[in-house]
Amino acid sequence: MSPTKYAFILICFCFIGLNESVAQLYGAVKVTYSLPFIRSQKVKYDDHLDFLLYKVRFIEQDVSPTISAFAYFRNELLYLEGGIGYRRVRSKFSSIDYLNYEDLTPQLETKETNYFVIPITTGIRFENFKFGFGPVVSIIASENKIFENLQFFEERRDNVEYGFSINAGLALYRLHIDISYEYQFNGVGDYFYFRGDRKGFTNQSRFVNIGLGYLF
């Protein structure tokens, strides 16, 4: 069973526990700043004679602040938080086309993906502190295509991506300060195909998120 399925099961138990006690429901808004840390990676693409055609390198990611609205449901011990937000991720790549032997200068490409992000977090509360975890569902709203000038290259990408986060927070009346570690199950470029075979980047996106929320 995947970590995401375990998280959904535990969220259900948490919701049952909340319903069996006196709980409060709040609406809220949050701004989250993300710091990605992902190692660089190179992938080489050969023809059937092992002649090097292309070399593609993942360089880095840049993540916009995530603006979200969410509901916060809690009692004296447990809490459940779920919402929807917007995030833009720019992934930078470079490529060398060895078929164009007169110019082997690396060409830069930027993959820009816009997401609707749905995080669901459940956990425990202790005085003003909270600790939780849960799945993160990212739905692609729009994206651009890259490497269109490279032969035999194509992108096949699912519209929904999944991740998981571990969270800690401080509640100061209606102001909430959160920090989380987010791990994406999808690779930064695992949707690249070459000559019909999946041959992309396997390193996963990982973020440290710092959020500031206000409850109504």
C-alpha positions in Angstrom: 0.0 0.0 0.0 1.4 3.4 -1.0 2.1 6.2 1.6 -0.8 8.2 0.0 -3.3 5.5 0.7 -2.1 5.1 4.3 -2.5 8.9 4.7 -6.1 8.8 3.4 -7.0 6.0 5.8 -5.5 7.9 8.8 -7.3 11.1 7.7 -10.6 9.1 7.8 -9.9 8.0 11.3 -9.0 11.5 12.3 -12.3 12.8 10.8 -14.2 10.2 12.8 -12.5 11.3 16.0 -13.3 14.9 15.3 -16.9 14.2 14.7 -17.2 12.3 18.0 -16.1 15.4 20.0 -16.7 19.1 20.2 -15.0 20.5 17.1 -14.7 23.9 15.4 -14.5 24.7 11.7 -12.7 27.7 10.3 -12.1 29.1 6.8 -8.6 30.5 6.1 -6.2 31.9 3.5 -2.5 31.1 3.3 0.6 32.2 1.5 3.4 29.5 1.3 7.0 30.1 0.1 8.8 27.0 -1.2 12.5 26.2 -1.2 13.2 23.4 -3.7 16.3 21.2 -3.3 16.9 18.8 -6.2 20.2 17.5 -7.5 21.2 18.2 -11.0 21.1 15.2 -13.4 22.2 14.4 -17.0 20.6 12.0 -19.5 22.3 10.9 -22.7 20.3 9.8 -25.8 21.8 7.4 -28.3 20.7 5.9 -31.5 20.5 2.1 -32.1 24.2 2.1 -32.9 25.1 3.8 -29.6 26.0 7.0 -31.4 25.4 9.9 -29.0 22.7 12.2 -30.4 21.7 14.4 -27.5 22.7 15.2 -24.0 20.1 16.8 -21.7 20.7 18.2 -18.3 18.3 19.2 -15.6 19.6 22.3 -13.9 17.2 23.6 -11.2 13.6 24.4 -10.3 12.0 27.7 -9.3 8.7 27.7 -7.4 6.4 30.7 -7.0 4.7 31.4 -3.7 1.5 29.3 -3.3 -1.7 31.2 -2.6 -4.4 29.0 -1.2 -7.7 28.9 0.6 -8.4 26.1 3.1 -10.7 24.8 5.8 -9.4 24.1 9.3 -11.4 21.6 11.4 -10.2 21.0 15.0 -10.9 19.9 18.5 -8.7 20.0 21.6 -6.5 17.2 20.4 -6.9 16.6 16.6 -7.0 18.8 13.5 -7.8 18.3 9.8 -6.9 20.8 7.2 -7.7 20.8 3.5 -7.7 23.4 0.7 -6.8 24.4 -2.8 -4.0 26.7 -4.0 -2.1 27.9 -7.1 1.5 27.2 -7.7 3.8 27.8 -10.7 6.9 25.6 -11.1 9.7 26.5 -13.6 12.1 23.7 -14.4 15.3 24.6 -16.2 17.1 22.3 -18.6 19.9 22.5 -21.1 20.5 20.4 -24.2 23.3 19.7 -26.6 22.4 18.5 -30.1 25.4 16.5 -31.4 23.8 16.2 -34.8 24.5 19.9 -35.2 28.2 19.4 -34.8 29.0 23.0 -36.0 27.4 24.4 -32.8 27.6 22.3 -29.6 26.7 25.2 -27.4 24.1 24.1 -24.7 20.7 25.4 -25.4 18.6 26.5 -22.4 14.9 25.4 -22.1 12.4 26.3 -19.3 9.5 24.1 -18.6 6.7 26.1 -16.9 3.9 24.2 -15.2 0.9 25.8 -13.5 -0.8 23.7 -10.9 -3.9 23.7 -8.7 -2.5 22.2 -5.5 -4.8 20.3 -3.1 -3.0 19.5 0.2 -4.8 17.5 3.0 -3.2 17.4 6.4 -4.2 15.7 9.6 -2.5 15.5 12.9 -2.5 16.4 16.6 -2.5 19.6 18.6 -0.6 20.3 21.8 -1.4 23.8 23.2 -0.3 26.2 20.4 1.7 23.6 18.5 0.4 21.2 15.8 2.1 18.3 14.0 0.7 16.5 11.0 1.1 14.9 7.6 -0.9 14.1 4.5 -1.0 13.7 0.7 -0.6 16.5 -1.8 -2.5 16.3 -5.1 -1.3 18.6 -7.9 -3.5 19.1 -10.9 -1.9 20.6 -14.0 -3.7 23.7 -15.3 -1.3 24.6 -18.1 2.2 23.8 -19.3 4.5 24.5 -22.2 6.3 22.0 -24.4 10.1 21.9 -24.7 12.7 20.2 -26.8 10.4 20.4 -29.8 13.4 20.9 -32.1 14.9 17.5 -31.0 14.0 14.6 -33.2 12.3 11.5 -31.7 11.5 13.5 -28.5 8.0 13.8 -27.0 6.3 14.4 -23.7 3.6 12.1 -22.2 2.4 13.5 -18.9 -0.4 12.7 -16.6 -2.6 15.7 -15.6 -2.5 14.7 -11.9 0.7 14.3 -9.8 1.0 13.1 -6.2 3.2 13.9 -3.2 3.4 13.7 0.5 4.2 16.2 3.2 5.1 16.3 6.9 4.1 19.4 8.7 4.8 21.3 12.0 3.1 24.5 12.9 2.5 27.2 15.5 -1.0 28.6 16.1 -1.1 32.1 17.6 -4.9 32.8 17.9 -6.0 33.1 14.3 -2.5 33.4 12.8 -0.8 30.1 11.9 2.8 29.6 11.0 3.7 26.3 9.3 6.8 24.6 8.0 6.7 21.4 6.0 8.8 19.0 4.0 7.1 18.0 0.7 8.1 15.1 -1.4 6.8 14.6 -4.9 6.5 11.0 -6.2 6.9 12.1 -9.9 10.4 12.8 -11.3 11.3 16.3 -12.5 11.2 15.1 -16.1 10.0 11.5 -16.0 7.5 12.3 -18.8 10.1 12.6 -21.5 10.1 9.8 -24.1 12.7 9.1 -26.8 11.9 6.9 -29.7 8.8 5.8 -28.0 10.5 4.7 -24.8 10.3 6.4 -21.4 13.7 8.0 -20.8 13.5 11.0 -18.5 14.8 12.3 -15.2 14.1 10.2 -12.1 15.1 12.7 -9.4 12.0 13.8 -7.5 11.0 17.3 -6.5 11.4 18.1 -2.8 10.5 21.3 -1.1 10.8 22.9 2.3 7.6 25.0 2.6 7.1 28.0 5.0 3.4 29.1 5.2 1.6 32.0 6.8 -2.1 31.5 7.3 -5.0 33.5 8.8 -8.2 31.9 10.1 -11.6 33.6 9.8 
